């Protein structure tokens, strides 16, 4: 029974990771509306956070799926700059399976 549970957990992690940064979820990000707390709710805690020279928070979400032979088959990276009121100022979706910069994202980073 415990072996079956472990297999289910591992399978869930492997298959679920490819859906963390989807085109639909990225399209739902609204500039100057979507908040930091909503991003954490939708994507989990960011992998890294830092403040730029203007004092604005930049957060990055990064996920990967290990395929055969531990090769990274699917990489997903979303970088978001937040206004001082913690709403999204700009973002870039650099996911290997994603759609590039999101609508209104401006430039790639």
Secondary structure, DSSP 4 states (H G I P E B T S, - for coil): -HHHHHHHHHHHHHHHGGGSS-HHHHHT--TTTSBHHHHHHHH-S-SEEEE-TTS-EEEEEEEEEE-GGG-EEEEEEEEEEE-TTSBEEEEEE--SSS-SSPTT--S--
